[in-house]
Amino acid sequence: MRGRFKESLARKCMIKMLSALSHCHTSGIIHRNLNPKNIMLGPKKTNFEQLKIVGFGSAEHHQNSDRLLTEMVDFSFYAAPEVLNGHYNNKCDIWSAGVISYILLTGLLPFEDHIDQ
């Protein structure tokens, strides 16, 4: 990460990322591992028109949003508490997007990572 973004750049990034997530969720896809490593930018790092979400290896096709998923797939501090508790739906991606937004605006992690590496 290169530090914090100006608010105008962070806003452009988040609009594009949330638009892509909306498309995924409308198509019944839950990413489940959204983090900065899975956000690809084009050659100009401040132009978010080419922003892409990648890393769908943990994704789940999930049409019924009333049925909660129980498989734990993401142990990082980007994971929603519901994922860690094992009862979640597509809203877990929105939590992860919020963590990314915080990082873009502050250049800091919102929580300490207590996982031994």
Secondary structure, DSSP 8 states (H G I E B T S, - for coil): --S---HHHHHHHHHHHHHHHHHHHHTTEE-S--SGGGEE--SSTT-GGG-EE--GGG-EE---TTS-B------STTS-HHHHHT-B-THHHHHHHHHHHHHHHHSS-SS---S--
